């Protein structure tokens, strides 16, 4: 190994490859998320959450393997997490009928 081929340059090379793949797959990731959650605003949020999760876990990606499958799995779990958050938040929302009864009182 030459001095130029130390661990930091390998890490930088790996980071560059992840960034390149992530950028190249943005359209496909967004389309996949939209197929799971058709709300465009929520899908954009989920895409950003997916990007952050992929970046945080970039060390576990093995170069040469199927990045699309790897990233779609993250998108799947991020979408499920989003739906769970929304579901848990929605239980506090009153129905229109209840709101009418409450306003009459």
C-alpha positions as CSV (number, residue, x, y, z in Angstrom):
1,X,0.0,0.0,0.0
2,X,1.4,3.4,-1.0
3,X,1.1,6.4,1.3
4,X,-1.7,7.7,-0.9
5,X,-3.7,4.6,-0.5
6,X,-4.3,4.9,3.3
7,X,-7.6,4.2,5.0
8,X,-8.9,7.8,4.7
9,X,-8.6,7.8,0.9
10,X,-10.4,4.4,0.8
11,X,-13.2,5.9,3.0
12,X,-13.4,9.0,0.8
13,X,-13.6,6.8,-2.3
14,X,-16.4,4.7,-0.7
15,X,-18.3,7.9,0.4
16,X,-17.9,9.3,-3.1
17,X,-19.3,6.1,-4.6
18,X,-22.3,6.1,-2.2
19,X,-23.0,9.7,-3.0
20,X,-22.8,9.0,-6.8
21,X,-25.2,6.0,-6.4
22,X,-27.6,7.9,-4.1
23,X,-27.8,10.8,-6.6
24,X,-28.3,8.4,-9.5
25,X,-31.2,6.6,-7.7
26,X,-33.1,9.6,-6.4
27,X,-35.8,9.4,-9.0
28,X,-36.3,5.7,-8.6
29,X,-36.4,6.0,-4.8
30,X,-39.0,8.8,-5.0
31,X,-41.2,6.8,-7.4
32,X,-40.9,3.7,-5.1
33,X,-41.9,5.7,-2.1
34,X,-44.8,7.2,-4.0
35,X,-46.0,3.7,-4.8
36,X,-46.1,3.0,-1.1
37,X,-47.4,6.4,0.1
38,X,-49.2,8.5,-2.6
39,X,-49.0,11.8,-0.7
40,X,-46.3,13.7,-2.6
41,X,-45.4,16.0,0.3
42,X,-45.0,13.0,2.7
43,X,-43.1,11.1,0.0
44,X,-40.6,14.0,-0.3
45,X,-40.1,13.9,3.5
46,X,-39.7,10.1,3.5
47,X,-37.2,10.4,0.7
48,X,-35.1,12.8,2.8
49,X,-35.3,10.5,5.8
50,X,-34.3,7.6,3.5
51,X,-31.3,9.6,2.2
52,X,-30.2,10.4,5.8
53,X,-30.6,6.8,6.9
54,X,-28.6,5.6,3.8
55,X,-25.8,8.1,4.5
56,X,-25.6,7.1,8.2
57,X,-25.4,3.4,7.2
58,X,-23.1,3.9,4.2
59,X,-20.3,1.9,5.8
60,X,-22.3,-1.3,5.6
61,X,-22.9,-1.0,1.9
62,X,-20.7,-3.5,0.0
63,X,-19.5,-2.0,-3.3
64,X,-20.5,-4.0,-6.3
65,X,-23.7,-5.3,-4.7
66,X,-27.2,-4.1,-5.8
67,X,-27.5,-0.6,-4.5
68,X,-31.1,-0.2,-5.8
69,X,-32.3,-3.2,-3.7
70,X,-30.3,-2.0,-0.7
71,X,-31.7,1.6,-0.9
72,X,-35.3,0.4,-1.6
73,X,-35.2,-1.7,1.5
74,X,-34.3,1.5,3.5
75,X,-37.1,3.4,1.7
76,X,-39.6,0.6,2.6
77,X,-38.7,0.8,6.3
78,X,-38.7,4.6,6.3
79,X,-42.1,4.6,4.8
80,X,-43.4,2.2,7.4
81,X,-41.9,4.3,10.2
82,X,-43.6,7.4,8.7
83,X,-47.0,5.7,8.5
84,X,-46.6,4.6,12.1
85,X,-45.8,8.1,13.3
86,X,-48.8,9.5,11.4
87,X,-51.1,6.8,12.7
88,X,-50.0,7.4,16.3
89,X,-50.4,11.2,15.8
90,X,-53.9,10.9,14.2
91,X,-55.6,9.4,17.2
92,X,-55.7,12.9,18.7
93,X,-57.7,14.3,15.8
94,X,-61.5,14.5,16.5
95,X,-64.0,13.6,13.9
96,X,-66.2,16.3,12.4
97,X,-69.3,14.9,14.2
98,X,-67.6,15.1,17.6
99,X,-66.4,18.6,16.9
100,X,-70.0,19.6,16.1
101,X,-71.3,18.1,19.4
102,X,-68.5,19.8,21.3
103,X,-69.2,23.2,19.7
104,X,-73.0,22.8,20.5
105,X,-72.1,22.2,24.2
